[in-house]
Amino acid sequence: MENIEIIPLVGINFNDKIIALSSSRENVESLLGAPYGIREKSLYYFNNDLRFDFDENGKVEFIEFLSGIDGKIQPKIYGVYAFQVEADDLYNILNKKNSGDIDDSENGYSYGFLNVSVGVFRNAIPTGVVEMIEEAVEDGEPMNTNDIEYEMRKANHWATIGIGIENYYR
């Protein structure tokens, strides 16, 4: 497993290589090699589990980890593994470090921590999974235990975490 640390407002430490926000596209490629995929102003690495977005000047403005709890890339932020720690626990850590406004407009599916320019996202929230289970029972097709555990596990962990330049989420 790679050793990756997310450093809000700075960049990432990737196996002792610093990739700073505002690094050039060339710098990213020289440190990580040829990208796995390219889409407009983005470079993707590690089977699309890591994305770098570039501004109009070719500088990194956003870095996102897309691997989730089961992915091969497991970055740390503020001393915890972002995808392994419970979603509520990471929320509390980010809230404390942020010390200010949070964009919570997506009702628990995502949050933007405005002062530290960190965003987290998940496809489901625990209450949504409970509703899905109840609907399945009402439809006469109850979910099996493995499916319920899988859905709750996903809902209780973040699927993505990203960092941006200052004011990225404002």
N, C-alpha and C positions, 0 to 999 in steps of 0.2 A: 504494500500500500504506500502511496505517496505521502510525504510529509508536507502538509499544506496548512498555512496559517493565514487567515483573513485579518487584515489590519485596516479597519475602517479609516477612510479619508486618506489612506496611504497607498494601499495595494495589497498584494499577496506575497508571502514568502513561500516559494515552491521549491522544496528540496534545497534549501539554502540559496536560492536564486530569488532576488527581489524583482517582482514585476510591478512597477508603480503605476498608479493611475496617472495618466498623461504620458506614459511610455509610448514610443512610436510603434507602429505596426512591425517595422523591421526589427526592433528590439525584441518584441514578443516572439517573432519567428526565430530569431537568433538564439533565444533562450530555450524555446520549446520545440523547435524544428518546424517542419512543414505541417500546416493544420490538417485536421481530419476532414474538415469541410469549410467552405467559404460561402457566405451569403451577404450580398451587398456590403454593408459596413461592419460585418462581423466575421470573426474567426472562431472555429470550433475545434476543440481538442478532446481526446479520450472518448471516442464514440459519441460525440456531442454532449458530454457531461460537463464541459467547461467552455464558456463563451466569453469572448472579448468583443465589446462594441467600441467603435471608433467614431470620433467626431469628424467634422468636415475637414479638419487639418491632419487627419490620420493619427490622432492621439487617443489612447484608451480613455474612455469616459465611464465605462461600466464593465464590471466583471461579474459573471453569474455562474454559480455551480448548480447544475441541473440533475444531479445524480440521486438525490433523496436517500432514504434510509438503507436501501439495498444496493446502492451504487458502489462502484469501486473507488471513487474519489470521495473521501470523507474529511472535509476541511474542519479546522478548529477556528473558533472565534472566541475571544476573551477566555481562553483556557478550556473550553468545552467543545466536543464534536457537535457541530451544528445540526447534523441530521440524526444523530444517535440520542441526543438529549430530548426529553419530552418537549413538545411544542410550547406548552405553557411555561416551562422552566426557561427556555431560551427567550421567550417573550419577556419574562421578568428580568433577565440579565440585560437584554437589549434596552428595555425601558429604563433601567437604572443607569446604564452607560449613556443613554441618549439625553437624559435630564431635560426633557421638553416635549414639544409637540410630536404627535404620532398620527400618521394618516391611517385611520381605522375604518375607512369608508367601505371596505368590502366585507364587513360583518364577520371577521374571524378567518376568512380565507387568505387574507394577506394583510401585511402591515408595512408601512414605510416609516422608519425611524429617522425623522427629518434632520436632526442635529448631527447624527453620525453617518448619514447617507447609506443606511443598510435597509434592505427590503427582504421580506420572507413571504413565501407563498406555499399553499397546499391546495389540493384538488377537492378535499372534503373536510368537514369539521365533525367532531363527535356527535353533535346533536343531529346533523344531517344523516349520519350513518344509522342512528337510532330510528329516525323517521323512515329510512329505507328498509330497515328490518321490519318495522311495523307495517309498512305498505306491502311488503312481500307476504307477510302473514295474512293480511286482509285479502290479498289476491289469491290466497290458497296455495302459494308457492314459497313456504318459509325457506330462509337461507340456512345452509349448513354451518356448523360451528367453524370450520376452516375458513369459509368465506367471510363470516362475521369477524373473526380474529384478524384476517388480512385487512379488511376495510377499516377496522378500528385502529390497527397499527399504523396504517397510512394516515388516518385522520389525526392521530396523536403525535405526528412528526411532520416537520416541514419538508416539502418536496424540492424547493429551491431556496437559495440565499444569494443575494447580490449586493455588491457595493458600487457606489458611484462617486463621482467627483463631488465636491462640496455643492450643496443645493440641488443635487440630482433629482431628489424626490419632491422638491417644492414646486 
